[in-house]
Amino acid sequence: MLSSESGPLELFAKMRKQIPAQSNQGKGVRCFNCWSVWLAGGVVIFGLYFSELAWPVLSLFAVSGVAMVINKVAK
């Protein structure tokens, strides 16, 4: 949703318009895989704070990978 849809009140579209599309940040904001890695990092940090995760780095890539697979299947 963050990388390609307009979102509520077009907030996500406005956010993407603020960043030039050809810059590295612009490419990252428009990339689903990039968002999945950053959001997975947030999920892992949340999990570390509220529970004990044995493999936080592997969990980061696992959550991100699941999001990428779901995105590919949903298209």
PQR file of N, CA, C, O and H, with PARSE charges and radii, in Angstrom:
ATOM      1  N   MET A   1       0.824  -1.177   0.000 -0.4000 1.5000
ATOM      2  CA  MET A   1       0.000   0.000   0.000 -0.0000 2.0000
ATOM      3  C   MET A   1       0.878   1.255   0.000  0.5500 1.7000
ATOM      4  O   MET A   1       0.588   2.219  -0.707 -0.5500 1.4000
ATOM      5  N   LEU A   2       1.934   1.238   0.782 -0.4000 1.5000
ATOM      6  CA  LEU A   2       2.801   2.411   0.876 -0.0000 2.0000
ATOM      7  C   LEU A   2       3.544   2.694  -0.421  0.5500 1.7000
ATOM      8  O   LEU A   2       3.829   3.849  -0.734 -0.5500 1.4000
ATOM      9  H   LEU A   2       2.171   0.454   1.356  0.4000 1.0000
ATOM     10  N   SER A   3       3.860   1.648  -1.175 -0.4000 1.5000
ATOM     11  CA  SER A   3       4.696   1.839  -2.362 -0.0000 2.0000
ATOM     12  C   SER A   3       3.923   2.145  -3.634  0.5500 1.7000
ATOM     13  O   SER A   3       4.496   2.696  -4.575 -0.5500 1.4000
ATOM     14  H   SER A   3       3.629   0.709  -0.921  0.4000 1.0000
ATOM     15  N   SER A   4       2.623   1.799  -3.694 -0.4000 1.5000
ATOM     16  CA  SER A   4       1.952   1.963  -4.982 -0.0000 2.0000
ATOM     17  C   SER A   4       0.536   2.524  -4.924  0.5500 1.7000
ATOM     18  O   SER A   4       0.042   3.002  -5.945 -0.5500 1.4000
ATOM     19  H   SER A   4       2.158   1.351  -2.930  0.4000 1.0000
ATOM     20  N   GLU A   5      -0.131   2.488  -3.789 -0.4000 1.5000
ATOM     21  CA  GLU A   5      -1.504   2.969  -3.722 -0.0000 2.0000
ATOM     22  C   GLU A   5      -1.554   4.386  -3.167  0.5500 1.7000
ATOM     23  O   GLU A   5      -0.592   4.860  -2.563 -0.5500 1.4000
ATOM     24  H   GLU A   5       0.271   2.100  -2.959  0.4000 1.0000
ATOM     25  N   SER A   6      -2.672   5.049  -3.376 -0.4000 1.5000
ATOM     26  CA  SER A   6      -2.784   6.441  -2.928 -0.0000 2.0000
ATOM     27  C   SER A   6      -3.054   6.546  -1.435  0.5500 1.7000
ATOM     28  O   SER A   6      -2.658   7.530  -0.809 -0.5500 1.4000
ATOM     29  H   SER A   6      -3.453   4.663  -3.866  0.4000 1.0000
ATOM     30  N   GLY A   7      -3.723   5.548  -0.847 -0.4000 1.5000
ATOM     31  CA  GLY A   7      -3.951   5.547   0.588 -0.0000 2.0000
ATOM     32  C   GLY A   7      -5.084   6.460   1.024  0.5500 1.7000
ATOM     33  O   GLY A   7      -5.696   7.136   0.196 -0.5500 1.4000
ATOM     34  H   GLY A   7      -4.045   4.749  -1.355  0.4000 1.0000
ATOM     35  N   PRO A   8      -5.366   6.482   2.324 -0.5600 1.5000
ATOM     36  CA  PRO A   8      -6.434   7.339   2.819  0.2800 2.0000
ATOM     37  C   PRO A   8      -6.078   8.810   2.641  0.5500 1.7000
ATOM     38  O   PRO A   8      -4.981   9.248   2.986 -0.5500 1.4000
ATOM     39  N   LEU A   9      -7.029   9.558   2.095 -0.4000 1.5000
ATOM     40  CA  LEU A   9      -6.842  10.984   1.823 -0.0000 2.0000
ATOM     41  C   LEU A   9      -5.621  11.244   0.934  0.5500 1.7000
ATOM     42  O   LEU A   9      -5.046  12.332   0.956 -0.5500 1.4000
ATOM     43  H   LEU A   9      -7.920   9.202   1.815  0.4000 1.0000
ATOM     44  N   GLU A  10      -5.235  10.226   0.150 -0.4000 1.5000
ATOM     45  CA  GLU A  10      -4.089  10.292  -0.762 -0.0000 2.0000
ATOM     46  C   GLU A  10      -2.786  10.657  -0.051  0.5500 1.7000
ATOM     47  O   GLU A  10      -1.917  11.302  -0.638 -0.5500 1.4000
ATOM     48  H   GLU A  10      -5.702   9.343   0.131  0.4000 1.0000
ATOM     49  N   LEU A  11      -2.650  10.249   1.204 -0.4000 1.5000
ATOM     50  CA  LEU A  11      -1.445  10.559   1.974 -0.0000 2.0000
ATOM     51  C   LEU A  11      -0.205   9.894   1.398  0.5500 1.7000
ATOM     52  O   LEU A  11       0.857  10.513   1.328 -0.5500 1.4000
ATOM     53  H   LEU A  11      -3.356   9.726   1.680  0.4000 1.0000
ATOM     54  N   PHE A  12      -0.333   8.638   0.984 -0.4000 1.5000
ATOM     55  CA  PHE A  12       0.831   7.919   0.458 -0.0000 2.0000
ATOM     56  C   PHE A  12       1.256   8.495  -0.890  0.5500 1.7000
ATOM     57  O   PHE A  12       2.449   8.614  -1.169 -0.5500 1.4000
ATOM     58  H   PHE A  12      -1.196   8.135   1.040  0.4000 1.0000
ATOM     59  N   ALA A  13       0.284   8.852  -1.723 -0.4000 1.5000
ATOM     60  CA  ALA A  13       0.606   9.459  -3.019 -0.0000 2.0000
ATOM     61  C   ALA A  13       1.294  10.812  -2.822  0.5500 1.7000
ATOM     62  O   ALA A  13       2.242  11.137  -3.537 -0.5500 1.4000
ATOM     63  H   ALA A  13      -0.685   8.756  -1.497  0.4000 1.0000
ATOM     64  N   LYS A  14       0.826  11.587  -1.872 -0.4000 1.5000
ATOM     65  CA  LYS A  14       1.453  12.889  -1.589 -0.0000 2.0000
ATOM     66  C   LYS A  14       2.878  12.710  -1.083  0.5500 1.7000
ATOM     67  O   LYS A  14       3.775  13.478  -1.432 -0.5500 1.4000
ATOM     68  H   LYS A  14       0.056  11.323  -1.291  0.4000 1.0000
ATOM     69  N   MET A  15       3.076  11.683  -0.254 -0.4000 1.5000
ATOM     70  CA  MET A  15       4.408  11.402   0.269 -0.0000 2.0000
ATOM     71  C   MET A  15       5.364  11.051  -0.875  0.5500 1.7000
ATOM     72  O   MET A  15       6.493  11.540  -0.925 -0.5500 1.4000
ATOM     73  H   MET A  15       2.348  11.059   0.030  0.4000 1.0000
ATOM     74  N   ARG A  16       4.894  10.195  -1.796 -0.4000 1.5000
ATOM     75  CA  ARG A  16       5.745   9.797  -2.916 -0.0000 2.0000
ATOM     76  C   ARG A  16       6.040  10.968  -3.849  0.5500 1.7000
ATOM     77  O   ARG A  16       7.126  11.037  -4.424 -0.5500 1.4000
ATOM     78  H   ARG A  16       3.977   9.798  -1.756  0.4000 1.0000
ATOM     79  N   LYS A  17       5.090  11.889  -4.007 -0.4000 1.5000
ATOM     80  CA  LYS A  17       5.311  13.049  -4.882 -0.0000 2.0000
ATOM     81  C   LYS A  17       6.370  13.996  -4.322  0.5500 1.7000
ATOM     82  O   LYS A  17       7.011  14.720  -5.083 -0.5500 1.4000
ATOM     83  H   LYS A  17       4.207  11.833  -3.540  0.4000 1.0000
ATOM     84  N   GLN A  18       6.560  13.998  -3.016 -0.4000 1.5000
ATOM     85  CA  GLN A  18       7.539  14.881  -2.388 -0.0000 2.0000
ATOM     86  C   GLN A  18       8.975  14.458  -2.668  0.5500 1.7000
ATOM     87  O   GLN A  18       9.894  15.270  -2.563 -0.5500 1.4000
ATOM     88  H   GLN A  18       6.039  13.409  -2.398  0.4000 1.0000
ATOM     89  N   ILE A  19       9.172  13.191  -3.023 -0.4000 1.5000
ATOM     90  CA  ILE A  19      10.518  12.654  -3.234 -0.0000 2.0000
ATOM     91  C   ILE A  19      10.707  12.396  -4.733  0.5500 1.7000
ATOM     92  O   ILE A  19       9.905  11.678  -5.330 -0.5500 1.4000
ATOM     93  H   ILE A  19       8.426  12.531  -3.108  0.4000 1.0000
ATOM     94  N   PRO A  20      11.745  12.963  -5.352 -0.5600 1.5000
ATOM     95  CA  PRO A  20      11.967  12.742  -6.791  0.2800 2.0000
ATOM     96  C   PRO A  20      12.107  11.253  -7.124  0.5500 1.7000
ATOM     97  O   PRO A  20      12.820  10.519  -6.439 -0.5500 1.4000
ATOM     98  N   ALA A  21      11.423  10.819  -8.178 -0.4000 1.5000
ATOM     99  CA  ALA A  21      11.381   9.397  -8.531 -0.0000 2.0000
ATOM    100  C   ALA A  21      12.738   8.840  -8.928  0.5500 1.7000
ATOM    101  O   ALA A  21      12.976   7.648  -8.733 -0.5500 1.4000
ATOM    102  H   ALA A  21      10.844  11.415  -8.735  0.4000 1.0000
ATOM    103  N   GLN A  22      13.638   9.646  -9.476 -0.4000 1.5000
ATOM    104  CA  GLN A  22      14.923   9.142  -9.958 -0.0000 2.0000
ATOM    105  C   GLN A  22      15.999   9.084  -8.876  0.5500 1.7000
ATOM    106  O   GLN A  22      17.074   8.529  -9.104 -0.5500 1.4000
ATOM    107  H   GLN A  22      13.445  10.614  -9.635  0.4000 1.0000
ATOM    108  N   SER A  23      15.722   9.651  -7.702 -0.4000 1.5000
ATOM    109  CA  SER A  23      16.710   9.596  -6.620 -0.0000 2.0000
ATOM    110  C   SER A  23      16.673   8.214  -5.955  0.5500 1.7000
ATOM    111  O   SER A  23      15.715   7.463  -6.132 -0.5500 1.4000
ATOM    112  H   SER A  23      14.849  10.102  -7.517  0.4000 1.0000
ATOM    113  N   ASN A  24      17.711   7.888  -5.196 -0.4000 1.5000
ATOM    114  CA  ASN A  24      17.734   6.607  -4.475 -0.0000 2.0000
ATOM    115  C   ASN A  24      16.578   6.502  -3.493  0.5500 1.7000
ATOM    116  O   ASN A  24      15.966   5.442  -3.367 -0.5500 1.4000
ATOM    117  H   ASN A  24      18.489   8.499  -5.053  0.4000 1.0000
ATOM    118  N   GLN A  25      16.274   7.595  -2.794 -0.4000 1.5000
ATOM    119  CA  GLN A  25      15.164   7.586  -1.852 -0.0000 2.0000
ATOM    120  C   GLN A  25      13.836   7.398  -2.589  0.5500 1.7000
ATOM    121  O   GLN A  25      12.952   6.687  -2.111 -0.5500 1.4000
ATOM    122  H   GLN A  25      16.771   8.456  -2.897  0.4000 1.0000
ATOM    123  N   GLY A  26      13.703   8.028  -3.739 -0.4000 1.5000
ATOM    124  CA  GLY A  26      12.483   7.899  -4.526 -0.0000 2.0000
ATOM    125  C   GLY A  26      12.273   6.486  -5.030  0.5500 1.7000
ATOM    126  O   GLY A  26      11.155   5.971  -5.027 -0.5500 1.4000
ATOM    127  H   GLY A  26      14.421   8.606  -4.128  0.4000 1.0000
ATOM    128  N   LYS A  27      13.356   5.865  -5.463 -0.4000 1.5000
ATOM    129  CA  LYS A  27      13.260   4.468  -5.907 -0.0000 2.0000
ATOM    130  C   LYS A  27      12.895   3.563  -4.736  0.5500 1.7000
ATOM    131  O   LYS A  27      12.110   2.628  -4.896 -0.5500 1.4000
ATOM    132  H   LYS A  27      14.265   6.283  -5.466  0.4000 1.0000
ATOM    133  N   GLY A  28      13.459   3.835  -3.560 -0.4000 1.5000
ATOM    134  CA  GLY A  28      13.164   3.032  -2.380 -0.0000 2.0000
ATOM    135  C   GLY A  28      11.734   3.185  -1.899  0.5500 1.7000
ATOM    136  O   GLY A  28      11.125   2.218  -1.441 -0.5500 1.4000
ATOM    137  H   GLY A  28      14.096   4.594  -3.431  0.4000 1.0000
ATOM    138  N   VAL A  29      11.194   4.385  -1.999 -0.4000 1.5000
ATOM    139  CA  VAL A  29       9.817   4.640  -1.554 -0.0000 2.0000
ATOM    140  C   VAL A  29       8.816   3.966  -2.484  0.5500 1.7000
ATOM    141  O   VAL A  29       7.716   3.618  -2.053 -0.5500 1.4000
ATOM    142  H   VAL A  29      11.688   5.170  -2.372  0.4000 1.0000
ATOM    143  N   ARG A  30       9.174   3.776  -3.741 -0.4000 1.5000
ATOM    144  CA  ARG A  30       8.276   3.178  -4.722 -0.0000 2.0000
ATOM    145  C   ARG A  30       8.496   1.670  -4.889  0.5500 1.7000
ATOM    146  O   ARG A  30       7.858   1.048  -5.739 -0.5500 1.4000
ATOM    147  H   ARG A  30      10.067   4.058  -4.091  0.4000 1.0000
ATOM    148  N   CYS A  31       9.369   1.087  -4.107 -0.4000 1.5000
ATOM    149  CA  CYS A  31       9.740  -0.325  -4.233 -0.0000 2.0000
ATOM    150  C   CYS A  31       9.082  -1.146  -3.120  0.5500 1.7000
ATOM    151  O   CYS A  31       9.332  -0.914  -1.937 -0.5500 1.4000
ATOM    152  H   CYS A  31       9.887   1.592  -3.417  0.4000 1.0000
ATOM    153  N   PHE A  32       8.235  -2.113  -3.516 -0.4000 1.5000
ATOM    154  CA  PHE A  32       7.565  -2.947  -2.512 -0.0000 2.0000
ATOM    155  C   PHE A  32       8.566  -3.752  -1.698  0.5500 1.7000
ATOM    156  O   PHE A  32       8.430  -3.864  -0.480 -0.5500 1.4000
ATOM    157  H   PHE A  32       8.032  -2.301  -4.477  0.4000 1.0000
ATOM    158  N   ASN A  33       9.572  -4.313  -2.364 -0.4000 1.5000
ATOM    159  CA  ASN A  33      10.550  -5.139  -1.653 -0.0000 2.0000
ATOM    160  C   ASN A  33      11.317  -4.328  -0.617  0.5500 1.7000
ATOM    161  O   ASN A  33      11.623  -4.835   0.462 -0.5500 1.4000
ATOM    162  H   ASN A  33       9.683  -4.222  -3.353  0.4000 1.0000
ATOM    163  N   CYS A  34      11.632  -3.066  -0.936 -0.4000 1.5000
ATOM    164  CA  CYS A  34      12.318  -2.201   0.029 -0.0000 2.0000
ATOM    165  C   CYS A  34      11.444  -1.948   1.252  0.5500 1.7000
ATOM    166  O   CYS A  34      11.910  -2.027   2.389 -0.5500 1.4000
ATOM    167  H   CYS A  34      11.383  -2.654  -1.813  0.4000 1.0000
ATOM    168  N   TRP A  35      10.177  -1.643   1.004 -0.4000 1.5000
ATOM    169  CA  TRP A  35       9.252  -1.417   2.120 -0.0000 2.0000
ATOM    170  C   TRP A  35       9.116  -2.662   2.980  0.5500 1.7000
ATOM    171  O   TRP A  35       9.041  -2.567   4.205 -0.5500 1.4000
ATOM    172  H   TRP A  35       9.799  -1.579   0.080  0.4000 1.0000
ATOM    173  N   SER A  36       9.083  -3.840   2.341 -0.4000 1.5000
ATOM    174  CA  SER A  36       8.899  -5.055   3.122 -0.0000 2.0000
ATOM    175  C   SER A  36      10.077  -5.296   4.061  0.5500 1.7000
ATOM    176  O   SER A  36       9.890  -5.780   5.177 -0.5500 1.4000
ATOM    177  H   SER A  36       9.143  -3.917   1.346  0.4000 1.0000
ATOM    178  N   VAL A  37      11.285  -4.962   3.619 -0.4000 1.5000
ATOM    179  CA  VAL A  37      12.457  -5.136   4.488 -0.0000 2.0000
ATOM    180  C   VAL A  37      12.381  -4.167   5.669  0.5500 1.7000
ATOM    181  O   VAL A  37      12.604  -4.574   6.809 -0.5500 1.4000
ATOM    182  H   VAL A  37      11.437  -4.568   2.713  0.4000 1.0000
ATOM    183  N   TRP A  38      12.068  -2.887   5.416 -0.4000 1.5000
ATOM    184  CA  TRP A  38      11.998  -1.902   6.493 -0.0000 2.0000
ATOM    185  C   TRP A  38      10.868  -2.209   7.470  0.5500 1.7000
ATOM    186  O   TRP A  38      11.052  -2.089   8.681 -0.5500 1.4000
ATOM    187  H   TRP A  38      11.887  -2.556   4.489  0.4000 1.0000
ATOM    188  N   LEU A  39       9.706  -2.603   6.964 -0.4000 1.5000
ATOM    189  CA  LEU A  39       8.595  -2.927   7.860 -0.0000 2.0000
ATOM    190  C   LEU A  39       8.861  -4.214   8.630  0.5500 1.7000
ATOM    191  O   LEU A  39       8.473  -4.337   9.791 -0.5500 1.4000
ATOM    192  H   LEU A  39       9.557  -2.701   5.980  0.4000 1.0000
ATOM    193  N   ALA A  40       9.526  -5.178   7.982 -0.4000 1.5000
ATOM    194  CA  ALA A  40       9.901  -6.403   8.692 -0.0000 2.0000
ATOM    195  C   ALA A  40      10.875  -6.079   9.817  0.5500 1.7000
ATOM    196  O   ALA A  40      10.810  -6.681  10.889 -0.5500 1.4000
ATOM    197  H   ALA A  40       9.842  -5.078   7.038  0.4000 1.0000
ATOM    198  N   GLY A  41      11.776  -5.134   9.579 -0.4000 1.5000
ATOM    199  CA  GLY A  41      12.688  -4.704  10.646 -0.0000 2.0000
ATOM    200  C   GLY A  41      11.929  -4.147  11.839  0.5500 1.7000
ATOM    201  O   GLY A  41      12.285  -4.412  12.987 -0.5500 1.4000
ATOM    202  H   GLY A  41      11.830  -4.645   8.709  0.4000 1.0000
ATOM    203  N   GLY A  42      10.882  -3.376  11.567 -0.4000 1.5000
ATOM    204  CA  GLY A  42      10.042  -2.852  12.646 -0.0000 2.0000
ATOM    205  C   GLY A  42       9.339  -3.961  13.403  0.5500 1.7000
ATOM    206  O   GLY A  42       9.229  -3.906  14.628 -0.5500 1.4000
ATOM    207  H   GLY A  42      10.593  -3.161  10.634  0.4000 1.0000
ATOM    208  N   VAL A  43       8.859  -4.976  12.681 -0.4000 1.5000
ATOM    209  CA  VAL A  43       8.196  -6.116  13.327 -0.0000 2.0000
ATOM    210  C   VAL A  43       9.183  -6.867  14.216  0.5500 1.7000
ATOM    211  O   VAL A  43       8.842  -7.257  15.332 -0.5500 1.4000
ATOM    212  H   VAL A  43       8.949  -5.021  11.686  0.4000 1.0000
ATOM    213  N   VAL A  44      10.396  -7.068  13.728 -0.4000 1.5000
ATOM    214  CA  VAL A  44      11.411  -7.779  14.510 -0.0000 2.0000
ATOM    215  C   VAL A  44      11.795  -6.983  15.753  0.5500 1.7000
ATOM    216  O   VAL A  44      11.924  -7.559  16.833 -0.5500 1.4000
ATOM    217  H   VAL A  44      10.673  -6.752  12.820  0.4000 1.0000
ATOM    218  N   ILE A  45      11.978  -5.670  15.620 -0.4000 1.5000
ATOM    219  CA  ILE A  45      12.306  -4.844  16.784 -0.0000 2.0000
ATOM    220  C   ILE A  45      11.173  -4.892  17.800  0.5500 1.7000
ATOM    221  O   ILE A  45      11.418  -4.980  19.003 -0.5500 1.4000
ATOM    222  H   ILE A  45      11.873  -5.202  14.742  0.4000 1.0000
ATOM    223  N   PHE A  46       9.927  -4.833  17.317 -0.4000 1.5000
ATOM    224  CA  PHE A  46       8.770  -4.956  18.208 -0.0000 2.0000
ATOM    225  C   PHE A  46       8.796  -6.303  18.934  0.5500 1.7000
ATOM    226  O   PHE A  46       8.554  -6.378  20.138 -0.5500 1.4000
ATOM    227  H   PHE A  46       9.728  -4.762  16.340  0.4000 1.0000
ATOM    228  N   GLY A  47       9.096  -7.370  18.173 -0.4000 1.5000
ATOM    229  CA  GLY A  47       9.170  -8.702  18.771 -0.0000 2.0000
ATOM    230  C   GLY A  47      10.298  -8.827  19.780  0.5500 1.7000
ATOM    231  O   GLY A  47      10.141  -9.501  20.799 -0.5500 1.4000
ATOM    232  H   GLY A  47       9.292  -7.309  17.195  0.4000 1.0000
ATOM    233  N   LEU A  48      11.438  -8.187  19.514 -0.4000 1.5000
ATOM    234  CA  LEU A  48      12.548  -8.219  20.461 -0.0000 2.0000
ATOM    235  C   LEU A  48      12.194  -7.490  21.751  0.5500 1.7000
ATOM    236  O   LEU A  48      12.603  -7.894  22.840 -0.5500 1.4000
ATOM    237  H   LEU A  48      11.565  -7.640  18.687  0.4000 1.0000
ATOM    238  N   TYR A  49      11.436  -6.424  21.615 -0.4000 1.5000
ATOM    239  CA  TYR A  49      11.079  -5.634  22.791 -0.0000 2.0000
ATOM    240  C   TYR A  49      10.079  -6.368  23.675  0.5500 1.7000
ATOM    241  O   TYR A  49      10.170  -6.303  24.901 -0.5500 1.4000
ATOM    242  H   TYR A  49      11.103  -6.096  20.731  0.4000 1.0000
ATOM    243  N   PHE A  50       9.126  -7.065  23.063 -0.4000 1.5000
ATOM    244  CA  PHE A  50       8.064  -7.696  23.835 -0.0000 2.0000
ATOM    245  C   PHE A  50       8.239  -9.198  24.033  0.5500 1.7000
ATOM    246  O   PHE A  50       7.485  -9.802  24.796 -0.5500 1.4000
ATOM    247  H   PHE A  50       9.052  -7.118  22.067  0.4000 1.0000
ATOM    248  N   SER A  51       9.198  -9.806  23.375 -0.4000 1.5000
ATOM    249  CA  SER A  51       9.465 -11.230  23.581 -0.0000 2.0000
ATOM    250  C   SER A  51      10.906 -11.522  23.187  0.5500 1.7000
ATOM    251  O   SER A  51      11.616 -10.648  22.690 -0.5500 1.4000
ATOM    252  H   SER A  51       9.810  -9.315  22.755  0.4000 1.0000
ATOM    253  N   GLU A  52      11.316 -12.729  23.410 -0.4000 1.5000
ATOM    254  CA  GLU A  52      12.683 -13.108  23.065 -0.0000 2.0000
ATOM    255  C   GLU A  52      12.688 -13.838  21.721  0.5500 1.7000
ATOM    256  O   GLU A  52      12.094 -14.906  21.577 -0.5500 1.4000
ATOM    257  H   GLU A  52      10.739 -13.439  23.815  0.4000 1.0000
ATOM    258  N   LEU A  53      13.370 -13.243  20.745 -0.4000 1.5000
ATOM    259  CA  LEU A  53      13.557 -13.903  19.455 -0.0000 2.0000
ATOM    260  C   LEU A  53      14.989 -14.411  19.381  0.5500 1.7000
ATOM    261  O   LEU A  53      15.933 -13.653  19.606 -0.5500 1.4000
ATOM    262  H   LEU A  53      13.853 -12.375  20.863  0.4000 1.0000
ATOM    263  N   ALA A  54      15.153 -15.677  19.068 -0.4000 1.5000
ATOM    264  CA  ALA A  54      16.483 -16.267  19.050 -0.0000 2.0000
ATOM    265  C   ALA A  54      17.302 -15.783  17.855  0.5500 1.7000
ATOM    266  O   ALA A  54      18.518 -15.628  17.971 -0.5500 1.4000
ATOM    267  H   ALA A  54      14.387 -16.293  18.885  0.4000 1.0000
ATOM    268  N   TRP A  55      16.678 -15.547  16.738 -0.4000 1.5000
ATOM    269  CA  TRP A  55      17.391 -15.194  15.517 -0.0000 2.0000
ATOM    270  C   TRP A  55      16.791 -13.925  14.906  0.5500 1.7000
ATOM    271  O   TRP A  55      16.083 -14.010  13.903 -0.5500 1.4000
ATOM    272  H   TRP A  55      15.690 -15.672  16.644  0.4000 1.0000
ATOM    273  N   PRO A  56      17.058 -12.757  15.486 -0.5600 1.5000
ATOM    274  CA  PRO A  56      16.412 -11.537  14.982  0.2800 2.0000
ATOM    275  C   PRO A  56      16.755 -11.203  13.543  0.5500 1.7000
ATOM    276  O   PRO A  56      15.892 -10.716  12.813 -0.5500 1.4000
ATOM    277  N   VAL A  57      17.975 -11.443  13.110 -0.4000 1.5000
ATOM    278  CA  VAL A  57      18.344 -11.114  11.735 -0.0000 2.0000
ATOM    279  C   VAL A  57      17.644 -12.047  10.759  0.5500 1.7000
ATOM    280  O   VAL A  57      17.136 -11.604   9.729 -0.5500 1.4000
ATOM    281  H   VAL A  57      18.677 -11.838  13.703  0.4000 1.0000
ATOM    282  N   LEU A  58      17.614 -13.318  11.075 -0.4000 1.5000
ATOM    283  CA  LEU A  58      16.909 -14.269  10.214 -0.0000 2.0000
ATOM    284  C   LEU A  58      15.414 -13.996  10.210  0.5500 1.7000
ATOM    285  O   LEU A  58      14.753 -14.179   9.188 -0.5500 1.4000
ATOM    286  H   LEU A  58      18.027 -13.678  11.913  0.4000 1.0000
ATOM    287  N   SER A  59      14.882 -13.565  11.327 -0.4000 1.5000
ATOM    288  CA  SER A  59      13.466 -13.223  11.398 -0.0000 2.0000
ATOM    289  C   SER A  59      13.156 -12.040  10.497  0.5500 1.7000
ATOM    290  O   SER A  59      12.107 -12.002   9.855 -0.5500 1.4000
ATOM    291  H   SER A  59      15.419 -13.415  12.157  0.4000 1.0000
ATOM    292  N   LEU A  60      14.060 -11.081  10.448 -0.4000 1.5000
ATOM    293  CA  LEU A  60      13.881  -9.924   9.567 -0.0000 2.0000
ATOM    294  C   LEU A  60      13.701 -10.387   8.129  0.5500 1.7000
ATOM    295  O   LEU A  60      12.756  -9.971   7.458 -0.5500 1.4000
ATOM    296  H   LEU A  60      14.912 -11.112  10.970  0.4000 1.0000
ATOM    297  N   PHE A  61      14.586 -11.232   7.655 -0.4000 1.5000
ATOM    298  CA  PHE A  61      14.498 -11.696   6.273 -0.0000 2.0000
ATOM    299  C   PHE A  61      13.320 -12.640   6.061  0.5500 1.7000
ATOM    300  O   PHE A  61      12.752 -12.682   4.970 -0.5500 1.4000
ATOM    301  H   PHE A  61      15.353 -11.570   8.199  0.4000 1.0000
ATOM    302  N   ALA A  62      12.951 -13.392   7.082 -0.4000 1.5000
ATOM    303  CA  ALA A  62      11.804 -14.292   6.950 -0.0000 2.0000
ATOM    304  C   ALA A  62      10.506 -13.502   6.795  0.5500 1.7000
ATOM    305  O   ALA A  62       9.693 -13.810   5.924 -0.5500 1.4000
ATOM    306  H   ALA A  62      13.413 -13.357   7.968  0.4000 1.0000
ATOM    307  N   VAL A  63      10.311 -12.499   7.624 -0.4000 1.5000
ATOM    308  CA  VAL A  63       9.095 -11.688   7.530 -0.0000 2.0000
ATOM    309  C   VAL A  63       9.060 -10.947   6.199  0.5500 1.7000
ATOM    310  O   VAL A  63       8.012 -10.872   5.557 -0.5500 1.4000
ATOM    311  H   VAL A  63      10.971 -12.249   8.332  0.4000 1.0000
ATOM    312  N   SER A  64      10.184 -10.408   5.786 -0.4000 1.5000
ATOM    313  CA  SER A  64      10.268  -9.710   4.511 -0.0000 2.0000
ATOM    314  C   SER A  64      10.002 -10.672   3.348  0.5500 1.7000
ATOM    315  O   SER A  64       9.279 -10.331   2.412 -0.5500 1.4000
ATOM    316  H   SER A  64      11.035 -10.469   6.307  0.4000 1.0000
ATOM    317  N   GLY A  65      10.571 -11.841   3.409 -0.4000 1.5000
ATOM    318  CA  GLY A  65      10.367 -12.828   2.352 -0.0000 2.0000
ATOM    319  C   GLY A  65       8.923 -13.270   2.233  0.5500 1.7000
ATOM    320  O   GLY A  65       8.414 -13.448   1.127 -0.5500 1.4000
ATOM    321  H   GLY A  65      11.157 -12.118   4.170  0.4000 1.0000
ATOM    322  N   VAL A  66       8.266 -13.446   3.356 -0.4000 1.5000
ATOM    323  CA  VAL A  66       6.848 -13.822   3.333 -0.0000 2.0000
ATOM    324  C   VAL A  66       6.031 -12.706   2.685  0.5500 1.7000
ATOM    325  O   VAL A  66       5.129 -12.981   1.893 -0.5500 1.4000
ATOM    326  H   VAL A  66       8.680 -13.301   4.254  0.4000 1.0000
ATOM    327  N   ALA A  67       6.335 -11.467   3.009 -0.4000 1.5000
ATOM    328  CA  ALA A  67       5.621 -10.344   2.396 -0.0000 2.0000
ATOM    329  C   ALA A  67       5.843 -10.317   0.891  0.5500 1.7000
ATOM    330  O   ALA A  67       4.909 -10.038   0.138 -0.5500 1.4000
ATOM    331  H   ALA A  67       7.068 -11.244   3.652  0.4000 1.0000
ATOM    332  N   MET A  68       7.059 -10.601   0.438 -0.4000 1.5000
ATOM    333  CA  MET A  68       7.338 -10.611  -0.995 -0.0000 2.0000
ATOM    334  C   MET A  68       6.601 -11.727  -1.705  0.5500 1.7000
ATOM    335  O   MET A  68       6.089 -11.536  -2.808 -0.5500 1.4000
ATOM    336  H   MET A  68       7.817 -10.827   1.049  0.4000 1.0000
ATOM    337  N   VAL A  69       6.544 -12.896  -1.077 -0.4000 1.5000
ATOM    338  CA  VAL A  69       5.824 -14.021  -1.684 -0.0000 2.0000
ATOM    339  C   VAL A  69       4.329 -13.712  -1.774  0.5500 1.7000
ATOM    340  O   VAL A  69       3.703 -13.978  -2.800 -0.5500 1.4000
ATOM    341  H   VAL A  69       6.960 -13.051  -0.181  0.4000 1.0000
ATOM    342  N   ILE A  70       3.761 -13.157  -0.720 -0.4000 1.5000
ATOM    343  CA  ILE A  70       2.345 -12.789  -0.731 -0.0000 2.0000
ATOM    344  C   ILE A  70       2.080 -11.759  -1.826  0.5500 1.7000
ATOM    345  O   ILE A  70       1.065 -11.839  -2.518 -0.5500 1.4000
ATOM    346  H   ILE A  70       4.269 -12.941   0.113  0.4000 1.0000
ATOM    347  N   ASN A  71       2.975 -10.804  -1.987 -0.4000 1.5000
ATOM    348  CA  ASN A  71       2.811  -9.797  -3.034 -0.0000 2.0000
ATOM    349  C   ASN A  71       2.835 -10.427  -4.413  0.5500 1.7000
ATOM    350  O   ASN A  71       2.024 -10.066  -5.266 -0.5500 1.4000
ATOM    351  H   ASN A  71       3.800 -10.740  -1.425  0.4000 1.0000
ATOM    352  N   LYS A  72       3.746 -11.360  -4.653 -0.4000 1.5000
ATOM    353  CA  LYS A  72       3.843 -12.018  -5.961 -0.0000 2.0000
ATOM    354  C   LYS A  72       2.589 -12.857  -6.237  0.5500 1.7000
ATOM    355  O   LYS A  72       2.077 -12.854  -7.356 -0.5500 1.4000
ATOM    356  H   LYS A  72       4.405 -11.653  -3.960  0.4000 1.0000
ATOM    357  N   VAL A  73       2.094 -13.574  -5.224 -0.4000 1.5000
ATOM    358  CA  VAL A  73       0.926 -14.423  -5.395 -0.0000 2.0000
ATOM    359  C   VAL A  73      -0.330 -13.587  -5.609  0.5500 1.7000
ATOM    360  O   VAL A  73      -1.202 -13.962  -6.393 -0.5500 1.4000
ATOM    361  H   VAL A  73       2.510 -13.576  -4.314  0.4000 1.0000
ATOM    362  N   ALA A  74      -0.426 -12.455  -4.914 -0.4000 1.5000
ATOM    363  CA  ALA A  74      -1.616 -11.612  -4.992 -0.0000 2.0000
ATOM    364  C   ALA A  74      -1.736 -10.895  -6.329  0.5500 1.7000
ATOM    365  O   ALA A  74      -2.839 -10.509  -6.716 -0.5500 1.4000
ATOM    366  H   ALA A  74       0.282 -12.150  -4.277  0.4000 1.0000
ATOM    367  N   LYS A  75      -0.636 -10.706  -7.042 -0.4000 1.5000
ATOM    368  CA  LYS A  75      -0.699  -9.998  -8.327 -0.0000 2.0000
ATOM    369  C   LYS A  75      -1.226 -10.870  -9.374  0.5500 1.7000
ATOM    370  O   LYS A  75      -1.352 -10.448 -10.523 -0.5500 1.4000
ATOM    371  H   LYS A  75       0.260 -11.019  -6.728  0.4000 1.0000
TER
END
